[in-house]
Amino acid sequence: MTGLPATNRVFPNISALAMEALLRELALTPKPGLVDQDNNGSHRDMDHRLFRKSIAAISPWFQIFAELGMQHAHTPADQQLCLLRPVGIACEQAMFATTGGVNTHKGGIFSLGLLCFAAGRLQAQGQWLSCDRLCDEVSIICQGLVARELAGCSENTGATAGEKQFRLYGLHGARGEAESGFATVRHHVLPFWHQETEERQLHSALLRLMAVNPDSNLVSRGGPDGLVFVQNYAAELLNNGWERRDLAAMDQILISRNLSPGGSADLLSVAWVLASLEV
């Protein structure tokens, strides 16, 4: 299959998958600490309606990411992020214009934008979009990202939240996850994807992510203790078995502690896209 020209194949529509992933993540209910169809989770500045508006605003950009990858399919890997970053910023601006400055999907734009860009690059090279190949391509594109943007930051340079968390706790955040080729998703979610019924797949995947993901959103809201609390809670539900009512109870507890596992929500969308490529 590898030797066939790209024109002889029907490639997965990665931009459509990215949009669908965001819609499915939003629809998932209950979603502990996160915006869902029941409540706003631990958020006072966003709700279900705002998320739908945000998805509508950023979804057209996923095709732009893919087309950019196709246009620069043969540009050296270490030059890819320079090409991608201005488009990513423009997509974020479209989000902020729609949400009134509320950050609803910045993490999703970063991760899903990278997937779409890498998919366009692979498609133009005539390579099939397998899960592993796509993740490897993202990893190549992001090689050295943590070292450049996190490890090299100075305490006196007005560090971002991500840079501060790296310095204080060694957290790599979304950059590290992308540079690893979404290792957390591939190692802790996808191997178990088909062990659950379709109705439980996304909830189970979210719990698996919350149990292991060093979620910078949780650290921002509750410090390391907040992160450990959510990780242990999710692991306990996975070990003991869970029902919908258990997730609803967890939702109320996370809301009471002002904890929101937004990083895991972003990775859940990534997981859905990658699982769709494995079918």
C-alpha positions as CSV (number, residue, x, y, z in Angstrom):
1,M,0.0,0.0,0.0
2,T,2.8,2.4,0.8
3,G,4.0,2.5,-2.8
4,L,0.7,3.6,-4.3
5,P,0.3,7.3,-5.3
6,A,-1.9,9.3,-3.1
7,T,-4.4,9.9,-5.8
8,N,-5.3,6.2,-5.9
9,R,-6.5,6.2,-2.2
10,V,-9.4,7.6,-0.3
11,F,-7.8,9.3,2.7
12,P,-9.7,9.8,6.0
13,N,-11.1,13.4,6.2
14,I,-8.9,14.4,9.2
15,S,-10.5,17.9,9.5
16,A,-14.0,16.4,9.7
17,L,-12.8,13.9,12.3
18,A,-11.3,16.8,14.4
19,M,-14.5,18.7,14.4
20,E,-16.5,15.5,15.3
21,A,-14.1,14.8,18.1
22,L,-14.8,18.2,19.7
23,L,-18.5,17.8,19.3
24,R,-18.5,14.3,20.9
25,E,-16.3,15.5,23.8
26,L,-18.7,18.4,24.4
27,A,-21.7,16.1,24.3
28,L,-20.3,13.6,26.7
29,T,-22.3,13.8,30.0
30,P,-21.6,13.7,32.9
31,K,-18.0,15.0,32.6
32,P,-16.4,15.6,36.0
33,G,-15.4,19.2,36.5
34,L,-16.0,20.0,32.8
35,V,-18.6,21.8,30.7
36,D,-21.3,19.2,29.6
37,Q,-25.0,19.1,28.9
38,D,-25.8,19.1,32.6
39,N,-23.8,22.0,33.9
40,N,-20.7,24.3,33.4
41,G,-18.4,22.2,35.6
42,S,-15.9,24.2,37.5
43,H,-16.2,27.1,35.0
44,R,-18.0,30.4,35.6
45,D,-17.1,32.0,32.2
46,M,-18.2,29.3,29.8
47,D,-21.1,27.0,29.1
48,H,-22.4,24.4,26.6
49,R,-23.7,27.0,24.2
50,L,-20.4,29.0,24.2
51,F,-18.5,25.8,23.4
52,R,-20.7,25.0,20.5
53,K,-20.1,28.5,19.1
54,S,-16.4,28.0,19.6
55,I,-16.4,24.7,17.8
56,A,-18.2,26.3,14.9
57,A,-15.6,29.1,14.7
58,I,-12.5,27.0,14.8
59,S,-13.6,23.9,12.8
60,P,-13.0,25.5,9.3
61,W,-9.4,26.0,10.3
62,F,-8.7,22.3,10.6
63,Q,-8.9,22.0,6.8
64,I,-6.6,25.0,6.5
65,F,-4.1,23.2,8.8
66,A,-4.3,20.1,6.6
67,E,-3.9,22.0,3.4
68,L,-0.9,23.8,4.9
69,G,0.7,20.4,5.7
70,M,0.1,19.3,2.1
71,Q,1.7,22.5,0.7
72,H,4.8,22.0,2.8
73,A,5.0,18.2,2.7
74,H,8.6,18.2,1.7
75,T,9.8,21.1,3.9
76,P,12.3,19.8,6.5
77,A,10.6,18.7,9.7
78,D,12.5,21.3,11.9
79,Q,10.9,24.1,9.9
80,Q,7.3,22.9,10.2
81,L,6.3,24.7,13.4
82,C,7.4,28.0,12.1
83,L,4.9,27.5,9.2
84,L,2.2,26.3,11.5
85,R,2.3,28.8,14.3
86,P,0.9,31.8,12.5
87,V,-2.1,29.8,11.4
88,G,-2.6,28.5,14.9
89,I,-2.6,32.0,16.3
90,A,-5.2,33.1,13.6
91,C,-7.4,30.1,14.6
92,E,-7.1,31.2,18.3
93,Q,-8.1,34.7,17.4
94,A,-11.2,33.4,15.6
95,M,-12.0,31.5,18.8
96,F,-11.5,34.5,21.1
97,A,-13.6,36.7,18.7
98,T,-16.5,34.3,19.0
99,T,-16.2,33.7,22.8
100,G,-15.5,37.2,23.9
101,G,-12.0,36.4,24.9
102,V,-12.8,33.1,26.8
103,N,-10.3,30.3,26.2
104,T,-12.6,27.4,25.3
105,H,-10.4,25.4,22.9
106,K,-6.8,26.6,22.9
107,G,-5.5,23.2,23.9
108,G,-7.7,21.5,21.3
109,I,-6.5,23.9,18.5
110,F,-2.9,23.0,19.4
111,S,-3.3,19.2,19.4
112,L,-5.9,18.8,16.7
113,G,-4.2,21.4,14.5
114,L,-1.0,19.4,14.7
115,L,-2.8,16.2,13.8
116,C,-4.4,17.9,10.8
117,F,-1.2,19.5,9.6
118,A,0.7,16.2,10.0
119,A,-2.1,14.3,8.2
120,G,-1.9,16.7,5.2
121,R,1.8,16.3,5.1
122,L,1.6,12.5,5.0
123,Q,-1.2,12.5,2.5
124,A,0.9,14.7,0.1
125,Q,3.8,12.3,0.5
126,G,1.5,9.4,-0.5
127,Q,1.6,7.7,3.0
128,W,-1.5,6.2,4.6
129,L,-2.8,7.7,7.7
130,S,-2.4,5.0,10.4
131,C,-2.5,6.0,14.0
132,D,1.1,5.3,14.6
133,R,2.4,7.0,11.5
134,L,0.4,10.1,12.2
135,C,1.6,10.3,15.8
136,D,5.2,9.7,14.8
137,E,4.9,12.6,12.3
138,V,3.6,14.9,15.0
139,S,6.5,13.8,17.2
140,I,9.0,14.6,14.5
141,I,7.5,18.0,13.8
142,C,7.6,18.9,17.6
143,Q,11.1,17.5,18.2
144,G,12.9,19.7,20.8
145,L,9.8,21.8,21.5
146,V,9.9,21.3,25.3
147,A,13.6,22.1,25.4
148,R,13.2,25.3,23.4
149,E,10.0,26.7,25.0
150,L,10.0,25.3,28.5
151,A,13.4,24.1,29.6
152,G,15.1,27.3,28.3
153,C,12.9,29.7,30.1
154,S,14.3,32.1,32.7
155,E,12.7,32.9,36.0
156,N,13.0,36.6,35.1
157,T,11.5,36.6,31.6
158,G,7.8,36.8,32.4
159,A,7.3,33.1,32.1
160,T,4.0,31.7,31.0
161,A,1.9,29.4,33.2
162,G,3.3,26.4,31.3
163,E,6.9,27.6,31.8
164,K,6.3,28.1,35.5
165,Q,4.8,24.7,35.9
166,F,7.8,23.1,34.1
167,R,10.2,25.0,36.4
168,L,8.3,24.2,39.6
169,Y,7.0,20.7,38.9
170,G,8.7,19.4,35.8
171,L,5.4,19.3,33.9
172,H,5.7,19.2,30.1
173,G,2.0,20.0,29.4
174,A,0.6,19.9,25.9
175,R,4.0,20.6,24.3
176,G,5.5,17.4,25.9
177,E,2.5,15.3,24.9
178,A,2.7,16.4,21.3
179,E,6.5,15.9,21.3
180,S,6.0,12.4,22.6
181,G,3.5,11.6,19.7
182,F,0.6,11.6,22.2
183,A,2.1,8.8,24.2
184,T,-0.4,9.0,27.0
185,V,-3.2,8.4,24.5
186,R,-1.5,5.6,22.7
187,H,-0.3,3.8,25.8
188,H,-3.1,4.3,28.3
189,V,-6.3,4.7,26.2
190,L,-6.2,3.2,22.7
191,P,-5.2,-0.4,23.9
192,F,-8.5,-0.5,25.9
193,W,-10.7,1.4,23.5
194,H,-12.6,-1.7,22.2
195,Q,-12.9,-3.4,25.6
196,E,-15.8,-1.1,26.4
197,T,-19.2,-0.8,24.7
198,E,-19.6,2.2,22.4
199,E,-21.7,3.9,25.1
200,R,-18.9,3.7,27.7
201,Q,-15.9,4.2,25.4
202,L,-15.5,7.9,25.9
203,H,-16.2,7.9,29.6
204,S,-13.7,5.1,30.2
205,A,-11.1,6.9,28.0
206,L,-11.6,10.1,30.0
207,L,-11.1,8.3,33.3
208,R,-8.0,6.6,32.0
209,L,-6.6,9.9,31.0
210,M,-7.5,11.6,34.3
211,A,-5.8,8.7,36.1
212,V,-2.4,9.2,34.5
213,N,-2.3,12.6,32.8
214,P,-0.2,15.2,34.6
215,D,-2.9,17.7,33.7
216,S,-1.6,21.3,33.9
217,N,-5.1,22.6,34.2
218,L,-5.6,20.8,37.5
219,V,-2.3,22.0,38.8
220,S,-3.2,25.6,37.9
221,R,-6.4,25.3,39.9
222,G,-5.5,23.0,42.8
223,G,-1.7,22.6,42.8
224,P,0.0,19.2,42.9
225,D,-2.5,18.1,45.5
226,G,-5.4,18.7,43.2
227,L,-3.8,16.8,40.5
228,V,-3.1,13.8,42.7
229,F,-6.6,13.9,44.1
230,V,-8.2,13.6,40.6
231,Q,-5.7,11.0,39.5
232,N,-6.4,8.8,42.5
233,Y,-10.2,9.3,42.2
234,A,-10.2,8.3,38.5
235,A,-7.9,5.3,39.2
236,E,-10.2,4.1,42.0
237,L,-13.2,4.2,39.7
238,L,-11.4,2.3,37.1
239,N,-10.3,-0.4,39.6
240,N,-13.6,-0.8,41.3
241,G,-15.9,-0.4,38.4
242,W,-18.1,2.7,37.7
243,E,-21.5,3.7,36.6
244,R,-23.0,7.0,35.4
245,R,-24.0,8.0,38.9
246,D,-20.3,7.6,40.0
247,L,-19.3,10.1,37.4
248,A,-22.0,12.5,38.4
249,A,-20.9,12.3,42.0
250,M,-17.3,12.9,40.9
251,D,-18.5,15.9,38.9
252,Q,-20.0,17.5,42.0
253,I,-16.9,16.9,44.1
254,L,-14.6,18.4,41.5
255,I,-16.9,21.4,41.2
256,S,-16.8,21.9,44.9
257,R,-13.0,21.9,44.8
258,N,-12.9,24.1,41.6
259,L,-11.0,21.4,39.7
260,S,-11.3,21.0,35.9
261,P,-9.3,18.4,34.0
262,G,-9.2,20.4,30.8
263,G,-5.9,18.8,29.6
264,S,-7.5,15.4,29.7
265,A,-10.5,16.7,27.8
266,D,-8.2,17.9,25.0
267,L,-6.6,14.5,24.9
268,L,-9.9,12.8,24.8
269,S,-10.6,14.5,21.4
270,V,-7.2,13.4,20.2
271,A,-8.0,9.9,21.3
272,W,-11.3,9.8,19.4
273,V,-9.5,10.9,16.2
274,L,-6.8,8.4,16.6
275,A,-9.2,5.6,17.4
276,S,-11.2,6.5,14.3
277,L,-8.1,5.9,12.2
278,E,-7.7,2.4,13.6
279,V,-11.2,1.2,12.4
